[in-house]
């Protein structure tokens, strides 16, 4: 299965805030060494970066509403018989 999709996957890697070109270039080379992509040209096309701060924000935006919704439902279920 991997062989059928490996050339269609884009990789988004997180790095510490403040890292710029040199460090990102080293991470691209690591992606090549790890076999995620085959060449520098492919790495430039398929490997992207976000800071740890951006990654944390995306995680919170995608998960906290769900967690809050579950907690509210649980509270409503727990307290609704007592409210009536």
N, C-alpha and C positions, 0 to 999 in steps of 0.2 A: 504494500500500500504506500509506504514512504516514497518509493521510486516514482510513483505516479503523481505525487504532489510536491516533491522536494524542490523543484525549480519554480514553483508558484508561491512559495511562502516568503513573506516579508518579515524581517526580524526587527523588533523595536527593543532596544537595550537601554536600561537606565544607568545613569552615572551620577557621581556626586555633583552637587551644585558647584559651579565655577569651572568645571572641566570644559576645555574648548578643543580646538583643532588637533593639537598634538596628541592629547589623550584619546580623543575619538578615533584618530588614525590608528593608534595602538590597539584599540578595541576592534576596529575593522580587521586589522591583521590577525588578531586573536580569533575572530570569527572565521577567517580563511583557514587558519591553522587547525581549528576545531572541526572543519569540514562543513560548516553551515552554508558557506558559499565557496565557489571554486576560484575566483579571481578578484583582483582589486576593483576592476570595472563592475563586476557583479555585486561586490560589497557596497560600492557607492550607490548602486541602484536599489539594493534590497535590504540594506542595514541602515536603520534610522536610530536616532537617540532622543531620549527625554531625560531631563534632570530627575533626581530622586524626588524633588519637591513636586514636579509635575506628575510623576507616577503616583505619589501619595494622594494628590488631589483627585486624579482619575479614579483611584481605588475608592476613596471616600464617596465621591459622587455616584459611583455605581453600586456601592454596597450599603452605605449608611441608610438611605431611604428604605431599603428592604428590611434591614435590622430594626429600624424604628417602627415600621409597619407591623412586624411580627410582635414587638413588645407591646404596642398599643392594642393589637388584637388580643393578646394574652391578658392584658390588664382588663379589657372590656369583658372578656369571658369570665375572668376571676371575680370582678366586682359587680357585673350586671345583675346577678341574682340578689345581691345585697341591696341594690339601689331600689328595687321595686317593693 
